[in-house]
Amino acid sequence: MLETIQRLLMVPIRALVERARPVFEPVVKRVGDALGPAWNSGRTWYNARESREKRLIQILGGVVAVLIAYNIVYRSAVDMSEGLRDRVASRRMELLQVRSMMGTWTQLGAEMAVAEKRTIPKSGNFSLFSVVEQSLTKSIGHEKIASITPADRPVPGGYQQYTIDLKLSGLSLAQIVDALYGMETLSVPVTVSNLHIRQRTPDTHSYDVDMTCAALGKNA
């Protein structure tokens, strides 16, 4: 079976050799004609040397062969090894970059999940104005609310940003703490994005507060 396969493989190889022979035969003949005299002359000269000289020539030929092998084979292998090492280092760097991107993607996914939890569900009846007003009325009293100014605007991604600018007057430190605690414990996720406290005169135990509350919700 093996011999049959070998014969089948040799048929196209022989055909290829026969087809290429007319092209290479003139070249081989010209090279032989050019180097033949020099080869014969060198062989005659070598045969005329003494055994010690022949031995030195053989050693010199061995050294030349080693040098040629070093430059052609060894250096080529070293260059290939260095090229392979560079490719491995490049692939390793790409792998580290991919891992870093995967870590960043995972972190962004976790942050997105947290942001989703702090997003007000889609509802057309939500009013941050009412939510904040009720909380402050309960914690510090409605008379402490100097003004409430709503400012809602859409943001990219199908969301709506609800904003309230508050001015509170005549609060004690305990009332300021109660107001902030009331904002933190609302049933909807509301963030105090800006807070400025000014001491009143002549009553140094009373304070005026400017505060901005914000919430993010999905468009109805």
Solvent accessible surface area in square Angstrom, and as a share of the most:
residue,aa,sasa,rsa
1,M,181,0.81
2,L,122,0.61
3,E,119,0.53
4,T,57,0.33
5,I,72,0.37
6,Q,92,0.41
7,R,139,0.51
8,L,120,0.60
9,L,108,0.54
10,M,77,0.34
11,V,91,0.52
12,P,78,0.49
13,I,88,0.45
14,R,139,0.51
15,A,49,0.38
16,L,116,0.58
17,V,77,0.44
18,E,94,0.42
19,R,183,0.67
20,A,32,0.25
21,R,110,0.40
22,P,88,0.55
23,V,103,0.59
24,F,125,0.52
25,E,94,0.42
26,P,62,0.39
27,V,68,0.39
28,V,100,0.57
29,K,136,0.57
30,R,150,0.55
31,V,76,0.44
32,G,42,0.40
33,D,89,0.46
34,A,75,0.58
35,L,108,0.54
36,G,23,0.22
37,P,91,0.57
38,A,66,0.51
39,W,175,0.61
40,N,91,0.47
41,S,73,0.47
42,G,37,0.35
43,R,151,0.55
44,T,95,0.55
45,W,133,0.47
46,Y,62,0.24
47,N,91,0.47
48,A,71,0.55
49,R,75,0.27
50,E,121,0.54
51,S,96,0.62
52,R,187,0.68
53,E,67,0.30
54,K,54,0.23
55,R,151,0.55
56,L,108,0.54
57,I,53,0.27
58,Q,94,0.42
59,I,98,0.50
60,L,111,0.55
61,G,39,0.37
62,G,35,0.34
63,V,74,0.43
64,V,67,0.39
65,A,57,0.44
66,V,100,0.57
67,L,99,0.49
68,I,92,0.47
69,A,48,0.37
70,Y,101,0.38
71,N,90,0.46
72,I,110,0.56
73,V,99,0.57
74,Y,114,0.43
75,R,96,0.35
76,S,53,0.34
77,A,54,0.42
78,V,33,0.19
79,D,78,0.40
80,M,141,0.63
81,S,51,0.33
82,E,82,0.37
83,G,24,0.23
84,L,100,0.50
85,R,144,0.53
86,D,95,0.49
87,R,134,0.49
88,V,69,0.40
89,A,56,0.43
90,S,49,0.31
91,R,143,0.52
92,R,152,0.55
93,M,109,0.49
94,E,82,0.37
95,L,88,0.44
96,L,90,0.45
97,Q,99,0.44
98,V,73,0.42
99,R,144,0.53
100,S,70,0.45
101,M,135,0.60
102,M,121,0.54
103,G,42,0.40
104,T,69,0.40
105,W,197,0.69
106,T,94,0.55
107,Q,110,0.49
108,L,97,0.48
109,G,40,0.38
110,A,57,0.45
111,E,88,0.39
112,M,117,0.52
113,A,49,0.38
114,V,89,0.51
115,A,48,0.37
116,E,70,0.31
117,K,167,0.71
118,R,118,0.43
119,T,13,0.07
120,I,7,0.03
121,P,98,0.62
122,K,131,0.56
123,S,48,0.31
124,G,66,0.64
125,N,145,0.74
126,F,38,0.16
127,S,45,0.29
128,L,5,0.02
129,F,72,0.30
130,S,44,0.28
131,V,37,0.21
132,V,0,0.00
133,E,47,0.21
134,Q,127,0.56
135,S,14,0.09
136,L,0,0.00
137,T,59,0.34
138,K,185,0.78
139,S,36,0.23
140,I,11,0.06
141,G,15,0.15
142,H,97,0.43
143,E,134,0.60
144,K,45,0.19
145,I,22,0.11
146,A,66,0.51
147,S,43,0.28
148,I,29,0.15
149,T,74,0.43
150,P,70,0.44
151,A,54,0.42
152,D,78,0.40
153,R,129,0.47
154,P,97,0.61
155,V,31,0.18
156,P,130,0.81
157,G,67,0.64
158,G,44,0.42
159,Y,46,0.17
160,Q,37,0.16
161,Q,50,0.22
162,Y,24,0.09
163,T,20,0.11
164,I,1,0.01
165,D,65,0.33
166,L,3,0.01
167,K,108,0.46
168,L,3,0.01
169,S,37,0.24
170,G,14,0.13
171,L,1,0.01
172,S,42,0.27
173,L,108,0.54
174,A,68,0.53
175,Q,49,0.22
176,I,10,0.05
177,V,97,0.56
178,D,66,0.34
179,A,2,0.02
180,L,49,0.24
181,Y,149,0.57
182,G,13,0.13
183,M,1,0.01
184,E,128,0.57
185,T,77,0.44
186,L,40,0.20
187,S,118,0.76
188,V,32,0.18
189,P,29,0.19
190,V,6,0.03
191,T,66,0.39
192,V,37,0.21
193,S,74,0.48
194,N,83,0.42
195,L,72,0.36
196,H,97,0.43
197,I,74,0.38
198,R,102,0.37
199,Q,103,0.46
200,R,97,0.35
201,T,121,0.71
202,P,134,0.84
203,D,74,0.39
204,T,68,0.39
205,H,152,0.68
206,S,12,0.08
207,Y,33,0.13
208,D,30,0.16
209,V,2,0.01
210,D,29,0.15
211,M,6,0.02
212,T,23,0.13
213,C,0,0.00
214,A,19,0.15
215,A,7,0.06
216,L,64,0.32
217,G,1,0.01
218,K,73,0.31
219,N,57,0.29
220,A,94,0.73
